[in-house]
Amino acid sequence: MAVGKNDINQVRKMVEKEPSLISAASGSRMTALHIAAASGYVQLAQVLIDSGADVNARTVNFTTPLSFAVVNNHTEAVELLRDAGGIE
C-alpha cells in the first residue's frame, strides 16, 4: 500500500526494517518496483533500486518494470530504469 500511495518515507522505513520486502512479489510476481514504474513514481523507483530491487524482475507474463514504464509513457522512469540496466 505504501508503494501505491507513493509514500517514499514509509517504504524506506519498511525496507530498512525488513530488507526482504524489496524482493517481495504478488501472486503474479509483481514487485514494488513494477508498481512504481507503472505509476511513474521516479523517486520511489530510485529508492527501491538503491535498496537492491531487481530492475529486471519479471511478472508471470514476463513483464519487467521498464516495460510497464514504457507502456504507460513515463519517460523519466524509463530513463531511470534503463540507466540502472533495465531491459524490456
PyMOL Python script that loads the backbone (N, CA, C, O; Angstrom):
from pymol import cmd

cmd.read_pdbstr("""\
ATOM      1  N   MET A   1       0.818  -1.188   0.000  1.00  0.00           N
ATOM      2  CA  MET A   1       0.000   0.000   0.000  1.00  0.00           C
ATOM      3  C   MET A   1       0.862   1.251   0.000  1.00  0.00           C
ATOM      4  O   MET A   1       0.504   2.243  -0.635  1.00  0.00           O
ATOM      5  N   ALA A   2       1.986   1.225   0.696  1.00  0.00           N
ATOM      6  CA  ALA A   2       2.864   2.392   0.751  1.00  0.00           C
ATOM      7  C   ALA A   2       3.400   2.726  -0.636  1.00  0.00           C
ATOM      8  O   ALA A   2       3.540   3.899  -0.983  1.00  0.00           O
ATOM      9  N   VAL A   3       3.696   1.714  -1.420  1.00  0.00           N
ATOM     10  CA  VAL A   3       4.181   1.945  -2.790  1.00  0.00           C
ATOM     11  C   VAL A   3       3.070   2.556  -3.633  1.00  0.00           C
ATOM     12  O   VAL A   3       3.307   3.532  -4.346  1.00  0.00           O
ATOM     13  N   GLY A   4       1.886   2.012  -3.565  1.00  0.00           N
ATOM     14  CA  GLY A   4       0.755   2.519  -4.333  1.00  0.00           C
ATOM     15  C   GLY A   4       0.401   3.954  -4.000  1.00  0.00           C
ATOM     16  O   GLY A   4      -0.146   4.677  -4.833  1.00  0.00           O
ATOM     17  N   LYS A   5       0.716   4.366  -2.774  1.00  0.00           N
ATOM     18  CA  LYS A   5       0.452   5.740  -2.345  1.00  0.00           C
ATOM     19  C   LYS A   5       1.660   6.645  -2.571  1.00  0.00           C
ATOM     20  O   LYS A   5       1.616   7.832  -2.245  1.00  0.00           O
ATOM     21  N   ASN A   6       2.733   6.093  -3.125  1.00  0.00           N
ATOM     22  CA  ASN A   6       3.976   6.836  -3.359  1.00  0.00           C
ATOM     23  C   ASN A   6       4.518   7.420  -2.062  1.00  0.00           C
ATOM     24  O   ASN A   6       5.027   8.541  -2.039  1.00  0.00           O
ATOM     25  N   ASP A   7       4.403   6.655  -0.990  1.00  0.00           N
ATOM     26  CA  ASP A   7       4.864   7.084   0.330  1.00  0.00           C
ATOM     27  C   ASP A   7       6.321   6.657   0.506  1.00  0.00           C
ATOM     28  O   ASP A   7       6.618   5.609   1.080  1.00  0.00           O
ATOM     29  N   ILE A   8       7.211   7.491   0.001  1.00  0.00           N
ATOM     30  CA  ILE A   8       8.639   7.171  -0.024  1.00  0.00           C
ATOM     31  C   ILE A   8       9.185   6.933   1.377  1.00  0.00           C
ATOM     32  O   ILE A   8       9.931   5.978   1.596  1.00  0.00           O
ATOM     33  N   ASN A   9       8.824   7.786   2.320  1.00  0.00           N
ATOM     34  CA  ASN A   9       9.340   7.632   3.681  1.00  0.00           C
ATOM     35  C   ASN A   9       8.910   6.314   4.309  1.00  0.00           C
ATOM     36  O   ASN A   9       9.711   5.648   4.965  1.00  0.00           O
ATOM     37  N   GLN A  10       7.668   5.939   4.117  1.00  0.00           N
ATOM     38  CA  GLN A  10       7.176   4.683   4.674  1.00  0.00           C
ATOM     39  C   GLN A  10       7.874   3.493   4.021  1.00  0.00           C
ATOM     40  O   GLN A  10       8.235   2.532   4.700  1.00  0.00           O
ATOM     41  N   VAL A  11       8.063   3.559   2.708  1.00  0.00           N
ATOM     42  CA  VAL A  11       8.753   2.469   2.005  1.00  0.00           C
ATOM     43  C   VAL A  11      10.174   2.332   2.529  1.00  0.00           C
ATOM     44  O   VAL A  11      10.639   1.221   2.782  1.00  0.00           O
ATOM     45  N   ARG A  12      10.860   3.444   2.692  1.00  0.00           N
ATOM     46  CA  ARG A  12      12.233   3.408   3.233  1.00  0.00           C
ATOM     47  C   ARG A  12      12.252   2.719   4.596  1.00  0.00           C
ATOM     48  O   ARG A  12      13.068   1.830   4.842  1.00  0.00           O
ATOM     49  N   LYS A  13      11.350   3.138   5.473  1.00  0.00           N
ATOM     50  CA  LYS A  13      11.292   2.562   6.822  1.00  0.00           C
ATOM     51  C   LYS A  13      11.030   1.061   6.762  1.00  0.00           C
ATOM     52  O   LYS A  13      11.663   0.282   7.475  1.00  0.00           O
ATOM     53  N   MET A  14      10.100   0.667   5.912  1.00  0.00           N
ATOM     54  CA  MET A  14       9.750  -0.750   5.820  1.00  0.00           C
ATOM     55  C   MET A  14      10.919  -1.587   5.310  1.00  0.00           C
ATOM     56  O   MET A  14      11.186  -2.671   5.829  1.00  0.00           O
ATOM     57  N   VAL A  15      11.610  -1.084   4.299  1.00  0.00           N
ATOM     58  CA  VAL A  15      12.733  -1.822   3.714  1.00  0.00           C
ATOM     59  C   VAL A  15      13.916  -1.871   4.681  1.00  0.00           C
ATOM     60  O   VAL A  15      14.620  -2.877   4.760  1.00  0.00           O
ATOM     61  N   GLU A  16      14.127  -0.773   5.416  1.00  0.00           N
ATOM     62  CA  GLU A  16      15.200  -0.783   6.420  1.00  0.00           C
ATOM     63  C   GLU A  16      14.911  -1.801   7.514  1.00  0.00           C
ATOM     64  O   GLU A  16      15.814  -2.497   7.978  1.00  0.00           O
ATOM     65  N   LYS A  17      13.661  -1.885   7.919  1.00  0.00           N
ATOM     66  CA  LYS A  17      13.271  -2.818   8.979  1.00  0.00           C
ATOM     67  C   LYS A  17      13.260  -4.258   8.481  1.00  0.00           C
ATOM     68  O   LYS A  17      13.660  -5.170   9.204  1.00  0.00           O
ATOM     69  N   GLU A  18      12.808  -4.464   7.261  1.00  0.00           N
ATOM     70  CA  GLU A  18      12.697  -5.812   6.699  1.00  0.00           C
ATOM     71  C   GLU A  18      13.202  -5.806   5.254  1.00  0.00           C
ATOM     72  O   GLU A  18      12.401  -5.680   4.328  1.00  0.00           O
ATOM     73  N   PRO A  19      14.524  -5.940   5.044  1.00  0.00           N
ATOM     74  CA  PRO A  19      15.122  -5.859   3.711  1.00  0.00           C
ATOM     75  C   PRO A  19      14.550  -6.850   2.690  1.00  0.00           C
ATOM     76  O   PRO A  19      14.597  -6.587   1.488  1.00  0.00           O
ATOM     77  N   SER A  20      14.024  -7.957   3.142  1.00  0.00           N
ATOM     78  CA  SER A  20      13.480  -8.947   2.195  1.00  0.00           C
ATOM     79  C   SER A  20      12.256  -8.419   1.455  1.00  0.00           C
ATOM     80  O   SER A  20      11.875  -8.967   0.420  1.00  0.00           O
ATOM     81  N   LEU A  21      11.641  -7.369   1.969  1.00  0.00           N
ATOM     82  CA  LEU A  21      10.472  -6.797   1.300  1.00  0.00           C
ATOM     83  C   LEU A  21      10.812  -6.259  -0.084  1.00  0.00           C
ATOM     84  O   LEU A  21       9.941  -6.182  -0.951  1.00  0.00           O
ATOM     85  N   ILE A  22      12.064  -5.888  -0.297  1.00  0.00           N
ATOM     86  CA  ILE A  22      12.462  -5.321  -1.581  1.00  0.00           C
ATOM     87  C   ILE A  22      12.232  -6.299  -2.725  1.00  0.00           C
ATOM     88  O   ILE A  22      12.017  -5.885  -3.864  1.00  0.00           O
ATOM     89  N   SER A  23      12.275  -7.583  -2.429  1.00  0.00           N
ATOM     90  CA  SER A  23      12.062  -8.581  -3.482  1.00  0.00           C
ATOM     91  C   SER A  23      10.715  -9.290  -3.358  1.00  0.00           C
ATOM     92  O   SER A  23      10.437 -10.233  -4.098  1.00  0.00           O
ATOM     93  N   ALA A  24       9.886  -8.840  -2.431  1.00  0.00           N
ATOM     94  CA  ALA A  24       8.555  -9.442  -2.272  1.00  0.00           C
ATOM     95  C   ALA A  24       7.732  -9.207  -3.536  1.00  0.00           C
ATOM     96  O   ALA A  24       7.836  -8.164  -4.180  1.00  0.00           O
ATOM     97  N   ALA A  25       6.916 -10.197  -3.872  1.00  0.00           N
ATOM     98  CA  ALA A  25       6.117 -10.101  -5.090  1.00  0.00           C
ATOM     99  C   ALA A  25       4.713 -10.638  -4.840  1.00  0.00           C
ATOM    100  O   ALA A  25       4.479 -11.467  -3.961  1.00  0.00           O
ATOM    101  N   SER A  26       3.798 -10.133  -5.647  1.00  0.00           N
ATOM    102  CA  SER A  26       2.407 -10.600  -5.576  1.00  0.00           C
ATOM    103  C   SER A  26       2.310 -11.980  -6.226  1.00  0.00           C
ATOM    104  O   SER A  26       3.308 -12.525  -6.698  1.00  0.00           O
ATOM    105  N   GLY A  27       1.127 -12.525  -6.246  1.00  0.00           N
ATOM    106  CA  GLY A  27       0.904 -13.818  -6.890  1.00  0.00           C
ATOM    107  C   GLY A  27       1.259 -13.806  -8.365  1.00  0.00           C
ATOM    108  O   GLY A  27       1.609 -14.837  -8.940  1.00  0.00           O
ATOM    109  N   SER A  28       1.166 -12.636  -8.969  1.00  0.00           N
ATOM    110  CA  SER A  28       1.532 -12.505 -10.391  1.00  0.00           C
ATOM    111  C   SER A  28       2.995 -12.094 -10.542  1.00  0.00           C
ATOM    112  O   SER A  28       3.455 -11.768 -11.637  1.00  0.00           O
ATOM    113  N   ARG A  29       3.714 -12.118  -9.421  1.00  0.00           N
ATOM    114  CA  ARG A  29       5.140 -11.773  -9.333  1.00  0.00           C
ATOM    115  C   ARG A  29       5.425 -10.299  -9.624  1.00  0.00           C
ATOM    116  O   ARG A  29       6.509  -9.950 -10.093  1.00  0.00           O
ATOM    117  N   MET A  30       4.466  -9.457  -9.349  1.00  0.00           N
ATOM    118  CA  MET A  30       4.664  -8.022  -9.488  1.00  0.00           C
ATOM    119  C   MET A  30       5.328  -7.503  -8.221  1.00  0.00           C
ATOM    120  O   MET A  30       4.853  -7.753  -7.114  1.00  0.00           O
ATOM    121  N   THR A  31       6.431  -6.779  -8.392  1.00  0.00           N
ATOM    122  CA  THR A  31       7.175  -6.249  -7.257  1.00  0.00           C
ATOM    123  C   THR A  31       6.833  -4.778  -7.025  1.00  0.00           C
ATOM    124  O   THR A  31       6.111  -4.159  -7.806  1.00  0.00           O
ATOM    125  N   ALA A  32       7.363  -4.243  -5.946  1.00  0.00           N
ATOM    126  CA  ALA A  32       7.177  -2.818  -5.660  1.00  0.00           C
ATOM    127  C   ALA A  32       7.734  -1.969  -6.801  1.00  0.00           C
ATOM    128  O   ALA A  32       7.167  -0.930  -7.138  1.00  0.00           O
ATOM    129  N   LEU A  33       8.838  -2.407  -7.390  1.00  0.00           N
ATOM    130  CA  LEU A  33       9.424  -1.643  -8.495  1.00  0.00           C
ATOM    131  C   LEU A  33       8.519  -1.665  -9.724  1.00  0.00           C
ATOM    132  O   LEU A  33       8.437  -0.666 -10.439  1.00  0.00           O
ATOM    133  N   HIS A  34       7.845  -2.769  -9.982  1.00  0.00           N
ATOM    134  CA  HIS A  34       6.868  -2.809 -11.078  1.00  0.00           C
ATOM    135  C   HIS A  34       5.783  -1.752 -10.857  1.00  0.00           C
ATOM    136  O   HIS A  34       5.412  -1.023 -11.777  1.00  0.00           O
ATOM    137  N   ILE A  35       5.286  -1.685  -9.626  1.00  0.00           N
ATOM    138  CA  ILE A  35       4.206  -0.741  -9.313  1.00  0.00           C
ATOM    139  C   ILE A  35       4.700   0.700  -9.453  1.00  0.00           C
ATOM    140  O   ILE A  35       4.019   1.541 -10.040  1.00  0.00           O
ATOM    141  N   ALA A  36       5.879   0.976  -8.915  1.00  0.00           N
ATOM    142  CA  ALA A  36       6.433   2.328  -9.011  1.00  0.00           C
ATOM    143  C   ALA A  36       6.655   2.721 -10.469  1.00  0.00           C
ATOM    144  O   ALA A  36       6.349   3.848 -10.858  1.00  0.00           O
ATOM    145  N   ALA A  37       7.179   1.813 -11.271  1.00  0.00           N
ATOM    146  CA  ALA A  37       7.436   2.098 -12.687  1.00  0.00           C
ATOM    147  C   ALA A  37       6.140   2.314 -13.455  1.00  0.00           C
ATOM    148  O   ALA A  37       6.040   3.232 -14.268  1.00  0.00           O
ATOM    149  N   ALA A  38       5.163   1.478 -13.199  1.00  0.00           N
ATOM    150  CA  ALA A  38       3.876   1.593 -13.888  1.00  0.00           C
ATOM    151  C   ALA A  38       3.164   2.890 -13.543  1.00  0.00           C
ATOM    152  O   ALA A  38       2.398   3.419 -14.348  1.00  0.00           O
ATOM    153  N   SER A  39       3.420   3.398 -12.344  1.00  0.00           N
ATOM    154  CA  SER A  39       2.771   4.621 -11.881  1.00  0.00           C
ATOM    155  C   SER A  39       3.585   5.877 -12.178  1.00  0.00           C
ATOM    156  O   SER A  39       3.096   6.994 -12.010  1.00  0.00           O
ATOM    157  N   GLY A  40       4.825   5.690 -12.621  1.00  0.00           N
ATOM    158  CA  GLY A  40       5.682   6.842 -12.896  1.00  0.00           C
ATOM    159  C   GLY A  40       6.268   7.477 -11.651  1.00  0.00           C
ATOM    160  O   GLY A  40       6.629   8.654 -11.667  1.00  0.00           O
ATOM    161  N   TYR A  41       6.368   6.717 -10.579  1.00  0.00           N
ATOM    162  CA  TYR A  41       6.919   7.220  -9.322  1.00  0.00           C
ATOM    163  C   TYR A  41       8.444   7.113  -9.352  1.00  0.00           C
ATOM    164  O   TYR A  41       9.021   6.168  -8.814  1.00  0.00           O
ATOM    165  N   VAL A  42       9.075   8.080  -9.980  1.00  0.00           N
ATOM    166  CA  VAL A  42      10.514   8.032 -10.236  1.00  0.00           C
ATOM    167  C   VAL A  42      11.336   8.045  -8.954  1.00  0.00           C
ATOM    168  O   VAL A  42      12.255   7.239  -8.808  1.00  0.00           O
ATOM    169  N   GLN A  43      11.029   8.936  -8.031  1.00  0.00           N
ATOM    170  CA  GLN A  43      11.797   8.999  -6.783  1.00  0.00           C
ATOM    171  C   GLN A  43      11.666   7.710  -5.994  1.00  0.00           C
ATOM    172  O   GLN A  43      12.643   7.223  -5.426  1.00  0.00           O
ATOM    173  N   LEU A  44      10.485   7.166  -5.958  1.00  0.00           N
ATOM    174  CA  LEU A  44      10.270   5.904  -5.252  1.00  0.00           C
ATOM    175  C   LEU A  44      11.030   4.780  -5.953  1.00  0.00           C
ATOM    176  O   LEU A  44      11.650   3.943  -5.296  1.00  0.00           O
ATOM    177  N   ALA A  45      10.985   4.760  -7.266  1.00  0.00           N
ATOM    178  CA  ALA A  45      11.730   3.745  -8.021  1.00  0.00           C
ATOM    179  C   ALA A  45      13.216   3.841  -7.709  1.00  0.00           C
ATOM    180  O   ALA A  45      13.887   2.820  -7.564  1.00  0.00           O
ATOM    181  N   GLN A  46      13.730   5.053  -7.605  1.00  0.00           N
ATOM    182  CA  GLN A  46      15.150   5.230  -7.273  1.00  0.00           C
ATOM    183  C   GLN A  46      15.462   4.668  -5.895  1.00  0.00           C
ATOM    184  O   GLN A  46      16.481   4.001  -5.714  1.00  0.00           O
ATOM    185  N   VAL A  47      14.604   4.926  -4.932  1.00  0.00           N
ATOM    186  CA  VAL A  47      14.794   4.385  -3.581  1.00  0.00           C
ATOM    187  C   VAL A  47      14.810   2.858  -3.626  1.00  0.00           C
ATOM    188  O   VAL A  47      15.645   2.223  -2.983  1.00  0.00           O
ATOM    189  N   LEU A  48      13.899   2.282  -4.377  1.00  0.00           N
ATOM    190  CA  LEU A  48      13.835   0.821  -4.479  1.00  0.00           C
ATOM    191  C   LEU A  48      15.084   0.259  -5.145  1.00  0.00           C
ATOM    192  O   LEU A  48      15.636  -0.745  -4.693  1.00  0.00           O
ATOM    193  N   ILE A  49      15.524   0.897  -6.208  1.00  0.00           N
ATOM    194  CA  ILE A  49      16.749   0.458  -6.895  1.00  0.00           C
ATOM    195  C   ILE A  49      17.942   0.577  -5.957  1.00  0.00           C
ATOM    196  O   ILE A  49      18.750  -0.346  -5.853  1.00  0.00           O
ATOM    197  N   ASP A  50      18.053   1.713  -5.275  1.00  0.00           N
ATOM    198  CA  ASP A  50      19.152   1.905  -4.323  1.00  0.00           C
ATOM    199  C   ASP A  50      19.123   0.885  -3.195  1.00  0.00           C
ATOM    200  O   ASP A  50      20.156   0.577  -2.599  1.00  0.00           O
ATOM    201  N   SER A  51      17.946   0.365  -2.906  1.00  0.00           N
ATOM    202  CA  SER A  51      17.789  -0.637  -1.837  1.00  0.00           C
ATOM    203  C   SER A  51      18.002  -2.058  -2.337  1.00  0.00           C
ATOM    204  O   SER A  51      17.920  -3.012  -1.563  1.00  0.00           O
ATOM    205  N   GLY A  52      18.275  -2.198  -3.634  1.00  0.00           N
ATOM    206  CA  GLY A  52      18.589  -3.523  -4.171  1.00  0.00           C
ATOM    207  C   GLY A  52      17.503  -4.192  -4.969  1.00  0.00           C
ATOM    208  O   GLY A  52      17.592  -5.389  -5.240  1.00  0.00           O
ATOM    209  N   ALA A  53      16.469  -3.451  -5.360  1.00  0.00           N
ATOM    210  CA  ALA A  53      15.401  -4.057  -6.168  1.00  0.00           C
ATOM    211  C   ALA A  53      15.965  -4.550  -7.491  1.00  0.00           C
ATOM    212  O   ALA A  53      16.845  -3.920  -8.079  1.00  0.00           O
ATOM    213  N   ASP A  54      15.455  -5.668  -7.947  1.00  0.00           N
ATOM    214  CA  ASP A  54      15.856  -6.257  -9.228  1.00  0.00           C
ATOM    215  C   ASP A  54      15.180  -5.481 -10.352  1.00  0.00           C
ATOM    216  O   ASP A  54      13.966  -5.578 -10.531  1.00  0.00           O
ATOM    217  N   VAL A  55      15.962  -4.709 -11.112  1.00  0.00           N
ATOM    218  CA  VAL A  55      15.380  -3.891 -12.183  1.00  0.00           C
ATOM    219  C   VAL A  55      14.837  -4.739 -13.326  1.00  0.00           C
ATOM    220  O   VAL A  55      14.078  -4.250 -14.162  1.00  0.00           O
ATOM    221  N   ASN A  56      15.224  -6.000 -13.361  1.00  0.00           N
ATOM    222  CA  ASN A  56      14.751  -6.888 -14.422  1.00  0.00           C
ATOM    223  C   ASN A  56      13.859  -8.013 -13.918  1.00  0.00           C
ATOM    224  O   ASN A  56      13.727  -9.052 -14.564  1.00  0.00           O
ATOM    225  N   ALA A  57      13.248  -7.795 -12.757  1.00  0.00           N
ATOM    226  CA  ALA A  57      12.295  -8.779 -12.239  1.00  0.00           C
ATOM    227  C   ALA A  57      11.161  -8.919 -13.256  1.00  0.00           C
ATOM    228  O   ALA A  57      10.775  -7.949 -13.909  1.00  0.00           O
ATOM    229  N   ARG A  58      10.641 -10.121 -13.380  1.00  0.00           N
ATOM    230  CA  ARG A  58       9.587 -10.375 -14.356  1.00  0.00           C
ATOM    231  C   ARG A  58       8.328 -10.902 -13.679  1.00  0.00           C
ATOM    232  O   ARG A  58       8.379 -11.706 -12.748  1.00  0.00           O
ATOM    233  N   THR A  59       7.204 -10.422 -14.180  1.00  0.00           N
ATOM    234  CA  THR A  59       5.920 -10.923 -13.703  1.00  0.00           C
ATOM    235  C   THR A  59       5.675 -12.294 -14.338  1.00  0.00           C
ATOM    236  O   THR A  59       6.509 -12.786 -15.097  1.00  0.00           O
ATOM    237  N   VAL A  60       4.554 -12.899 -14.033  1.00  0.00           N
ATOM    238  CA  VAL A  60       4.225 -14.187 -14.644  1.00  0.00           C
ATOM    239  C   VAL A  60       4.082 -14.056 -16.164  1.00  0.00           C
ATOM    240  O   VAL A  60       4.209 -15.041 -16.891  1.00  0.00           O
ATOM    241  N   ASN A  61       3.819 -12.843 -16.633  1.00  0.00           N
ATOM    242  CA  ASN A  61       3.725 -12.589 -18.081  1.00  0.00           C
ATOM    243  C   ASN A  61       5.043 -12.092 -18.656  1.00  0.00           C
ATOM    244  O   ASN A  61       5.089 -11.610 -19.788  1.00  0.00           O
ATOM    245  N   PHE A  62       6.114 -12.208 -17.877  1.00  0.00           N
ATOM    246  CA  PHE A  62       7.466 -11.824 -18.288  1.00  0.00           C
ATOM    247  C   PHE A  62       7.639 -10.321 -18.497  1.00  0.00           C
ATOM    248  O   PHE A  62       8.517  -9.891 -19.245  1.00  0.00           O
ATOM    249  N   THR A  63       6.802  -9.525 -17.836  1.00  0.00           N
ATOM    250  CA  THR A  63       6.870  -8.081 -17.958  1.00  0.00           C
ATOM    251  C   THR A  63       7.841  -7.521 -16.921  1.00  0.00           C
ATOM    252  O   THR A  63       7.787  -7.881 -15.745  1.00  0.00           O
ATOM    253  N   THR A  64       8.721  -6.642 -17.368  1.00  0.00           N
ATOM    254  CA  THR A  64       9.688  -6.004 -16.470  1.00  0.00           C
ATOM    255  C   THR A  64       9.175  -4.638 -16.032  1.00  0.00           C
ATOM    256  O   THR A  64       8.241  -4.105 -16.631  1.00  0.00           O
ATOM    257  N   PRO A  65       9.780  -4.067 -14.990  1.00  0.00           N
ATOM    258  CA  PRO A  65       9.406  -2.708 -14.610  1.00  0.00           C
ATOM    259  C   PRO A  65       9.556  -1.720 -15.764  1.00  0.00           C
ATOM    260  O   PRO A  65       8.713  -0.842 -15.946  1.00  0.00           O
ATOM    261  N   LEU A  66      10.624  -1.862 -16.540  1.00  0.00           N
ATOM    262  CA  LEU A  66      10.830  -0.970 -17.683  1.00  0.00           C
ATOM    263  C   LEU A  66       9.690  -1.083 -18.682  1.00  0.00           C
ATOM    264  O   LEU A  66       9.245  -0.072 -19.225  1.00  0.00           O
ATOM    265  N   SER A  67       9.217  -2.277 -18.929  1.00  0.00           N
ATOM    266  CA  SER A  67       8.095  -2.466 -19.855  1.00  0.00           C
ATOM    267  C   SER A  67       6.868  -1.700 -19.389  1.00  0.00           C
ATOM    268  O   SER A  67       6.178  -1.078 -20.196  1.00  0.00           O
ATOM    269  N   PHE A  68       6.590  -1.741 -18.078  1.00  0.00           N
ATOM    270  CA  PHE A  68       5.446  -1.002 -17.536  1.00  0.00           C
ATOM    271  C   PHE A  68       5.632   0.501 -17.726  1.00  0.00           C
ATOM    272  O   PHE A  68       4.690   1.206 -18.087  1.00  0.00           O
ATOM    273  N   ALA A  69       6.844   0.989 -17.482  1.00  0.00           N
ATOM    274  CA  ALA A  69       7.109   2.422 -17.641  1.00  0.00           C
ATOM    275  C   ALA A  69       6.943   2.850 -19.095  1.00  0.00           C
ATOM    276  O   ALA A  69       6.404   3.922 -19.369  1.00  0.00           O
ATOM    277  N   VAL A  70       7.403   2.021 -20.026  1.00  0.00           N
ATOM    278  CA  VAL A  70       7.284   2.337 -21.454  1.00  0.00           C
ATOM    279  C   VAL A  70       5.822   2.381 -21.870  1.00  0.00           C
ATOM    280  O   VAL A  70       5.376   3.344 -22.493  1.00  0.00           O
ATOM    281  N   VAL A  71       5.082   1.344 -21.525  1.00  0.00           N
ATOM    282  CA  VAL A  71       3.668   1.252 -21.911  1.00  0.00           C
ATOM    283  C   VAL A  71       2.866   2.432 -21.367  1.00  0.00           C
ATOM    284  O   VAL A  71       1.952   2.922 -22.030  1.00  0.00           O
ATOM    285  N   ASN A  72       3.207   2.885 -20.169  1.00  0.00           N
ATOM    286  CA  ASN A  72       2.475   3.980 -19.544  1.00  0.00           C
ATOM    287  C   ASN A  72       3.084   5.355 -19.848  1.00  0.00           C
ATOM    288  O   ASN A  72       2.665   6.370 -19.292  1.00  0.00           O
ATOM    289  N   ASN A  73       4.072   5.366 -20.736  1.00  0.00           N
ATOM    290  CA  ASN A  73       4.687   6.611 -21.209  1.00  0.00           C
ATOM    291  C   ASN A  73       5.258   7.468 -20.075  1.00  0.00           C
ATOM    292  O   ASN A  73       5.094   8.688 -20.058  1.00  0.00           O
ATOM    293  N   HIS A  74       5.923   6.812 -19.140  1.00  0.00           N
ATOM    294  CA  HIS A  74       6.572   7.517 -18.029  1.00  0.00           C
ATOM    295  C   HIS A  74       8.059   7.671 -18.383  1.00  0.00           C
ATOM    296  O   HIS A  74       8.898   6.872 -17.968  1.00  0.00           O
ATOM    297  N   THR A  75       8.357   8.707 -19.152  1.00  0.00           N
ATOM    298  CA  THR A  75       9.694   8.858 -19.731  1.00  0.00           C
ATOM    299  C   THR A  75      10.807   8.963 -18.694  1.00  0.00           C
ATOM    300  O   THR A  75      11.894   8.424 -18.903  1.00  0.00           O
ATOM    301  N   GLU A  76      10.556   9.643 -17.584  1.00  0.00           N
ATOM    302  CA  GLU A  76      11.596   9.739 -16.551  1.00  0.00           C
ATOM    303  C   GLU A  76      11.870   8.377 -15.926  1.00  0.00           C
ATOM    304  O   GLU A  76      13.019   8.040 -15.644  1.00  0.00           O
ATOM    305  N   ALA A  77      10.830   7.606 -15.713  1.00  0.00           N
ATOM    306  CA  ALA A  77      11.004   6.266 -15.155  1.00  0.00           C
ATOM    307  C   ALA A  77      11.728   5.370 -16.156  1.00  0.00           C
ATOM    308  O   ALA A  77      12.570   4.559 -15.771  1.00  0.00           O
ATOM    309  N   VAL A  78      11.404   5.516 -17.434  1.00  0.00           N
ATOM    310  CA  VAL A  78      12.083   4.744 -18.483  1.00  0.00           C
ATOM    311  C   VAL A  78      13.576   5.041 -18.442  1.00  0.00           C
ATOM    312  O   VAL A  78      14.398   4.124 -18.455  1.00  0.00           O
ATOM    313  N   GLU A  79      13.921   6.308 -18.394  1.00  0.00           N
ATOM    314  CA  GLU A  79      15.331   6.702 -18.365  1.00  0.00           C
ATOM    315  C   GLU A  79      16.041   6.149 -17.132  1.00  0.00           C
ATOM    316  O   GLU A  79      17.144   5.613 -17.232  1.00  0.00           O
ATOM    317  N   LEU A  80      15.403   6.281 -15.972  1.00  0.00           N
ATOM    318  CA  LEU A  80      15.986   5.771 -14.728  1.00  0.00           C
ATOM    319  C   LEU A  80      16.233   4.270 -14.823  1.00  0.00           C
ATOM    320  O   LEU A  80      17.321   3.796 -14.494  1.00  0.00           O
ATOM    321  N   LEU A  81      15.244   3.533 -15.263  1.00  0.00           N
ATOM    322  CA  LEU A  81      15.364   2.075 -15.332  1.00  0.00           C
ATOM    323  C   LEU A  81      16.406   1.640 -16.360  1.00  0.00           C
ATOM    324  O   LEU A  81      17.168   0.704 -16.117  1.00  0.00           O
ATOM    325  N   ARG A  82      16.438   2.310 -17.493  1.00  0.00           N
ATOM    326  CA  ARG A  82      17.469   1.978 -18.497  1.00  0.00           C
ATOM    327  C   ARG A  82      18.850   2.256 -17.951  1.00  0.00           C
ATOM    328  O   ARG A  82      19.763   1.449 -18.125  1.00  0.00           O
ATOM    329  N   ASP A  83      19.013   3.396 -17.288  1.00  0.00           N
ATOM    330  CA  ASP A  83      20.313   3.740 -16.694  1.00  0.00           C
ATOM    331  C   ASP A  83      20.741   2.723 -15.638  1.00  0.00           C
ATOM    332  O   ASP A  83      21.933   2.509 -15.417  1.00  0.00           O
ATOM    333  N   ALA A  84      19.762   2.100 -14.990  1.00  0.00           N
ATOM    334  CA  ALA A  84      20.035   1.105 -13.954  1.00  0.00           C
ATOM    335  C   ALA A  84      20.223  -0.309 -14.537  1.00  0.00           C
ATOM    336  O   ALA A  84      20.418  -1.273 -13.797  1.00  0.00           O
ATOM    337  N   GLY A  85      20.160  -0.414 -15.864  1.00  0.00           N
ATOM    338  CA  GLY A  85      20.356  -1.714 -16.509  1.00  0.00           C
ATOM    339  C   GLY A  85      19.078  -2.446 -16.844  1.00  0.00           C
ATOM    340  O   GLY A  85      19.108  -3.629 -17.183  1.00  0.00           O
ATOM    341  N   GLY A  86      17.957  -1.757 -16.753  1.00  0.00           N
ATOM    342  CA  GLY A  86      16.672  -2.386 -17.041  1.00  0.00           C
ATOM    343  C   GLY A  86      16.511  -2.740 -18.515  1.00  0.00           C
ATOM    344  O   GLY A  86      16.989  -2.031 -19.401  1.00  0.00           O
ATOM    345  N   ILE A  87      15.829  -3.846 -18.750  1.00  0.00           N
ATOM    346  CA  ILE A  87      15.500  -4.291 -20.110  1.00  0.00           C
ATOM    347  C   ILE A  87      13.999  -4.455 -20.225  1.00  0.00           C
ATOM    348  O   ILE A  87      13.288  -4.564 -19.226  1.00  0.00           O
ATOM    349  N   GLU A  88      13.530  -4.471 -21.465  1.00  0.00           N
ATOM    350  CA  GLU A  88      12.086  -4.673 -21.689  1.00  0.00           C
ATOM    351  C   GLU A  88      11.789  -6.134 -21.873  1.00  0.00           C
ATOM    352  O   GLU A  88      10.634  -6.509 -22.073  1.00  0.00           O
TER     353      GLU A  88
END
""", "prot")
cmd.dss("prot")
cmd.show_as("cartoon", "prot")
cmd.util.cbc("prot")
cmd.orient("prot")
